[in-house]
Structures are given as structure tokens and as C-alpha cells.
Amino acid sequence: MSPVPPPSPWPIPQFKLQVEDLRHHGASLFFENIEPTTALNEATLSVFEWLYTPDTVPCKVKTVLLVLKPMEGVAYTFGTATDKQIHMSLDHIVNSASRARHEIMGVLTHEMVHCYQYNGQGKCPGGLIEGIADWVRLHANLSPPHWKREPGDKWDAGYQRTAYFLDWIEDRYGTGTVRELNEAMKNKEYTDEIFRDATGRKLKKLWKLYRCEFEDEDEPRPSPQLHPAFISGPANPSISSATNE
């Protein structure tokens, strides 16, 4: 008799699946590329591992229902404190057929973040909500090919723009910084001060530093300047040889 595996340290919810049109090509693609229970479990674990610890993870969510249906857009999430629903577009799956598994897992991971993340008593900017979700997707190695690491006009532009800003913060101020930002929104209203508490710098300064790094990268590197003695050709061939190494 094989040993019983130890219980997971994470509160994995019950997963449910509803498919509104089994004849839709998106449904076929989904089942060709995805084992639903495994996929939902992986998405949930990505959220837990990047935003929480076993001691801090929320335990209220009991069920997550995934609904696959024909609709415009990509996906959305809603629900109560205990029961969540993720609605995902079958049409979007068809549009992503060449990379169906990667895109489905990316979307599921993003939406699963919305099932568990904190929102600062409803005061968190929508761009930060979406940015944290895409940040987890990014760290789960599920970013789509069209994402680009560029700052945009606002720190809370949302989605990948904010995700890459958060990634820069995490890299600069240490692993767990984004987790700390999320945790700071658990029991109190959101304010920009959570960034200073986590990094020691005000949000405006962080955004300025982030943008400055991109501006420095975009500036053309100056061409190397030759000494005047070399402009008309060096007199000593050995010097020329050394310069060209």
C-alpha cells in the first residue's frame, strides 16, 4: 500500500467546470490542451506562491467555478467571499489557437489572482489590481508574445504596463515586495503610502526612477572618439593593431 501523501499547506478550493457550448471549436481546443483540475490547481498555486505564504494565504474561498462560453473579450471574475466564478471566452481561445495552452493558462492565472488578491477596501486603483494579476502571470512564465517592457504614461495604466513596473520594484527592493504591497491592502483602505512603507520611497519617485531607466536605455550610445593622431592614419602600426583588438 502506497503511503498517503501529506496534506497541502495551501487551502486549495473545490473546482467546478461549466461549458456552455461543447460544439464550439474553442471548447475542443480547451480540452485538447488542458486538464481542467490540474490547470486550475496550477493557477491557484501560482497565486499563493507569489502573493502569500502558508501563514498569510486567505482561506475563505471554498469554490471556484470556471465557465467557458462564447463571448467578446477575454475573461472576467466575480463572486462572493467564499464562491468565485471565472468566465472565459471560447472565442478568445480560438483566436489564440496556435498557442492555446499557454494563453489559457495565462488567462486562468490572471483571473485566479482576482479571486484572492486584496483591494484596499475597494479603494485600490483598477490599474494596480490588473497589474498585480499580470505580474503573477509574468512570474509564472505565461506572458503572451505581444507584451513589451515599456512604462507608458501612468504607473497605474494597468495590465502588463503596471506589471513590469511592479517587476522592477520587486527586482530593485527585494523578493516579497509585491507580496507586501498586496498584504498592506488587506484590512485598510488603499493609499499610495503602501509603496513608501514597502520600499522607503514615495510612489512618484519610484515611477520617476523607473521611467528614467528607460530613457537612459533609449538614448543612443555615443560613438567612440578617436584621438586626433589617428584621424589621418596612425604612424605606428603596432598602435593601430592594439586599437582594433
C-alpha positions as CSV (number, residue, x, y, z in Angstrom):
1,M,0.0,0.0,0.0
2,S,1.5,3.3,-1.1
3,P,1.9,6.0,1.6
4,V,-0.7,8.7,1.9
5,P,0.7,12.0,0.6
6,P,0.9,14.8,3.2
7,P,-1.8,17.4,3.0
8,S,-1.1,20.5,1.0
9,P,0.0,23.5,3.1
10,W,-2.3,25.6,0.8
11,P,-6.1,25.8,1.1
12,I,-6.9,24.6,-2.4
13,P,-10.6,25.2,-3.2
14,Q,-13.1,22.9,-4.9
15,F,-13.0,23.4,-8.7
16,K,-16.1,23.3,-10.9
17,L,-16.4,23.5,-14.7
18,Q,-19.3,24.6,-16.9
19,V,-19.1,24.6,-20.7
20,E,-22.0,26.4,-22.4
21,D,-21.3,25.1,-25.9
22,L,-19.5,21.8,-26.3
23,R,-19.6,22.1,-30.1
24,H,-17.7,25.4,-30.1
25,H,-14.2,25.0,-31.6
26,G,-12.8,26.8,-28.5
27,A,-14.2,24.0,-26.3
28,S,-12.4,21.4,-28.4
29,L,-9.2,23.4,-28.2
30,F,-9.5,23.7,-24.4
31,F,-9.9,20.0,-23.8
32,E,-7.1,19.1,-26.3
33,N,-4.7,21.3,-24.4
34,I,-5.9,21.4,-20.8
35,E,-6.7,19.0,-18.0
36,P,-9.1,21.3,-16.0
37,T,-8.4,20.2,-12.5
38,T,-4.6,20.3,-13.0
39,A,-4.8,23.7,-14.8
40,L,-6.9,25.3,-12.1
41,N,-4.7,23.9,-9.4
42,E,-1.6,25.2,-11.0
43,A,-3.1,28.6,-11.5
44,T,-4.1,28.7,-7.8
45,L,-0.7,27.7,-6.6
46,S,0.9,30.4,-8.7
47,V,-1.2,33.0,-6.9
48,F,-0.5,31.5,-3.5
49,E,3.3,31.2,-4.1
50,W,3.8,34.7,-5.4
51,L,1.4,36.7,-3.2
52,Y,1.2,34.8,0.0
53,T,2.9,32.4,2.4
54,P,1.2,29.3,4.0
55,D,0.6,31.5,7.1
56,T,-0.9,34.5,5.3
57,V,-2.9,32.9,2.4
58,P,-6.7,33.7,2.5
59,C,-8.8,30.7,3.4
60,K,-12.3,31.9,2.7
61,V,-12.5,30.9,-0.9
62,K,-14.2,27.4,-1.0
63,T,-15.2,27.0,-4.6
64,V,-14.0,28.3,-8.0
65,L,-16.3,27.8,-11.0
66,L,-14.8,28.1,-14.4
67,V,-17.4,28.9,-17.1
68,L,-16.4,28.6,-20.8
69,K,-18.7,30.3,-23.1
70,P,-18.9,32.3,-26.4
71,M,-18.4,35.9,-25.7
72,E,-16.5,39.0,-26.6
73,G,-13.4,39.9,-24.7
74,V,-11.1,37.5,-22.8
75,A,-12.4,36.8,-19.3
76,Y,-13.7,38.2,-16.1
77,T,-14.1,37.2,-12.5
78,F,-16.7,37.9,-9.8
79,G,-18.3,36.2,-6.8
80,T,-18.7,36.3,-3.1
81,A,-16.0,35.9,-0.4
82,T,-16.5,32.1,-0.5
83,D,-17.5,31.3,-4.0
84,K,-15.8,32.7,-7.2
85,Q,-16.6,32.4,-10.9
86,I,-14.2,32.8,-13.8
87,H,-15.9,33.3,-17.1
88,M,-13.6,32.7,-20.1
89,S,-14.2,33.4,-23.8
90,L,-14.3,30.4,-26.1
91,D,-13.8,32.8,-29.0
92,H,-10.6,34.1,-27.4
93,I,-9.3,30.5,-27.2
94,V,-10.0,30.1,-30.9
95,N,-8.2,33.3,-31.7
96,S,-5.2,32.0,-29.7
97,A,-5.3,28.5,-31.3
98,S,-1.6,28.5,-32.2
99,R,-0.6,28.8,-28.6
100,A,-3.8,27.7,-26.9
101,R,-2.4,26.0,-23.8
102,H,0.0,28.9,-22.9
103,E,-2.7,31.5,-23.4
104,I,-5.4,29.6,-21.5
105,M,-3.0,29.1,-18.5
106,G,-2.0,32.7,-18.6
107,V,-5.6,33.9,-18.6
108,L,-6.6,31.4,-15.8
109,T,-3.6,32.5,-13.7
110,H,-4.5,36.2,-14.2
111,E,-8.2,35.6,-13.3
112,M,-7.3,33.4,-10.3
113,V,-5.4,36.4,-8.8
114,H,-8.7,38.3,-8.8
115,C,-10.2,35.5,-6.7
116,Y,-7.6,36.0,-3.9
117,Q,-5.9,39.4,-4.0
118,Y,-6.7,42.3,-1.6
119,N,-8.2,45.5,-2.9
120,G,-7.6,48.1,-0.1
121,Q,-11.3,48.1,1.0
122,G,-12.3,48.8,-2.6
123,K,-10.0,51.8,-2.9
124,C,-7.2,50.2,-4.9
125,P,-6.7,51.7,-8.4
126,G,-8.0,49.4,-11.0
127,G,-4.7,49.6,-12.8
128,L,-2.9,48.2,-9.8
129,I,-5.4,45.4,-9.4
130,E,-4.8,44.3,-13.0
131,G,-1.1,45.0,-12.8
132,I,-0.7,42.6,-9.8
133,A,-2.7,40.0,-11.7
134,D,-0.4,40.3,-14.8
135,W,2.7,40.4,-12.5
136,V,1.8,36.9,-11.2
137,R,1.2,35.8,-14.8
138,L,4.6,37.2,-15.8
139,H,6.3,35.3,-12.9
140,A,4.5,32.1,-13.8
141,N,6.3,32.4,-17.2
142,L,2.9,32.8,-19.0
143,S,3.3,36.3,-20.6
144,P,2.0,36.5,-24.2
145,P,4.3,37.4,-27.0
146,H,2.8,40.9,-27.5
147,W,3.8,42.1,-24.1
148,K,6.6,44.7,-24.0
149,R,8.6,46.1,-21.1
150,E,7.7,49.8,-21.6
151,P,6.5,52.3,-19.0
152,G,3.6,54.1,-20.7
153,D,2.2,57.4,-19.4
154,K,0.9,56.3,-16.0
155,W,2.2,53.9,-13.3
156,D,-1.4,52.5,-13.0
157,A,-2.1,52.1,-16.7
158,G,-2.8,48.5,-15.7
159,Y,-2.1,45.0,-17.1
160,Q,1.4,44.5,-18.4
161,R,2.5,48.1,-18.1
162,T,1.9,48.1,-14.4
163,A,3.1,44.5,-14.1
164,Y,6.5,45.4,-15.4
165,F,6.7,48.4,-13.1
166,L,6.0,46.1,-10.2
167,D,8.6,43.7,-11.5
168,W,11.1,46.5,-11.5
169,I,10.2,47.3,-7.9
170,E,10.5,43.6,-6.9
171,D,13.9,43.4,-8.5
172,R,15.2,46.6,-7.0
173,Y,13.8,46.3,-3.5
174,G,13.8,42.6,-3.0
175,T,11.8,39.4,-3.3
176,G,8.5,39.7,-1.5
177,T,8.0,43.5,-2.1
178,V,4.9,43.0,-4.3
179,R,3.6,40.5,-1.7
180,E,4.0,43.2,0.9
181,L,2.1,45.7,-1.2
182,N,-0.8,43.2,-1.6
183,E,-0.8,42.4,2.1
184,A,-0.9,46.1,3.0
185,M,-4.3,46.3,1.4
186,K,-5.9,43.5,3.4
187,N,-7.5,45.4,6.3
188,K,-7.3,49.1,5.4
189,E,-8.1,51.5,2.6
190,Y,-5.5,51.8,-0.2
191,T,-3.2,54.9,-0.2
192,D,0.0,55.5,-2.2
193,E,1.8,55.3,1.2
194,I,2.0,51.5,0.8
195,F,4.7,52.0,-1.7
196,R,6.8,54.1,0.7
197,D,6.2,51.6,3.5
198,A,7.5,48.7,1.3
199,T,10.4,50.5,-0.4
200,G,11.3,53.6,1.6
201,R,10.4,55.8,-1.5
202,K,7.3,57.6,-2.5
203,L,5.3,56.3,-5.4
204,K,6.1,59.3,-7.6
205,K,9.8,58.9,-7.0
206,L,9.6,55.2,-7.9
207,W,7.8,56.0,-11.1
208,K,10.3,58.7,-12.0
209,L,13.3,56.4,-11.4
210,Y,11.6,53.6,-13.4
211,R,11.0,56.0,-16.4
212,C,14.5,57.4,-16.2
213,E,15.9,53.9,-16.6
214,F,14.0,53.5,-19.8
215,E,15.0,56.9,-21.1
216,D,18.7,56.0,-20.4
217,E,18.3,52.8,-22.3
218,D,16.6,54.6,-25.3
219,E,19.4,57.2,-25.7
220,P,21.8,56.2,-28.4
221,R,25.2,55.3,-27.2
222,P,27.9,57.9,-28.3
223,S,30.3,56.7,-30.9
224,P,33.8,56.1,-29.7
225,Q,36.0,59.2,-30.3
226,L,39.4,58.7,-32.0
227,H,42.4,60.6,-30.8
228,P,43.3,63.3,-33.4
229,A,46.6,61.4,-34.1
230,F,44.6,58.6,-35.6
231,I,42.3,60.6,-37.9
232,S,44.7,60.7,-40.8
233,G,46.2,57.2,-40.0
234,P,48.5,56.2,-37.2
235,A,52.2,56.5,-37.7
236,N,52.9,53.4,-35.6
237,P,51.3,50.2,-37.0
238,S,51.6,48.5,-33.6
239,I,49.3,51.1,-32.0
240,S,46.8,50.6,-34.8
241,S,46.8,46.9,-34.2
242,A,46.2,47.3,-30.5
243,T,43.4,49.8,-31.0
244,N,41.5,47.3,-33.2
245,E,41.6,44.4,-30.9
